[in-house]
Amino acid sequence: MHIRLARPDDLPLLPDVERAAGESFRAIGMPQIADDEPLSLEELAAYQEHGRAWVAEWDPPADLRTSVGTDSVAAGAYLLMDVVDERWHIEQVTVHPRAARRGVGAALIEHLAREAAGTALTLTTFADVPWNAPYYRRLGFTDFAEPGPELRRIRRREAEHGLDRWPRLCMIRTK
């Protein structure tokens, strides 16, 4: 696996990664999340142009190569980052189901932590979804009870978008 900044030719692949990853939410009674439209190519391009989008080039194991139809998946996962309240905020980390449970998402987050060079990482997530808050806790994030004004604004937008149908929280990683 190789992590690198996203290139313009990666962008058309990312919505399909997000749609595939979203299907996991359908299985746990959150079809609205599965049906939510991915970011547009224009929105993704803004992240890419500002150096705030990374992809993980993932080489599937031999038993998956036939079903994938290639020797590698150019963008098996991706991460988008914003600066929020002077911290690096993980706007989105998305892993294709074929790359799931192989450390790809964790590798993206660890890469971002190294790039952040000591700056805390924040994110918002679902509290009870196994691959959300419990997963991030295993990666060193803790619940963030006192987010700054920009992160509170993000949470308000998420609530307006209907995400608060399920418990959500802010998390932070300081190391």
Secondary structure, 3 states (H helix, E strand, C coil): CEEEECCHHHHHHHHHHHHHHHHHHHCCCCHHHHHCCCCCHHHHHHHHHCCCEEEEEECCCHHHHHHHCCCCEEEEEEEEEEEECCEEEEEEEEECHHHCCCCHHHHHHHHHHHHHCCCCEEEEEECCCCCCHHHHHHCCCEECCCCCHHHHHHHHHHHHCCHHHCCEEEEEECC
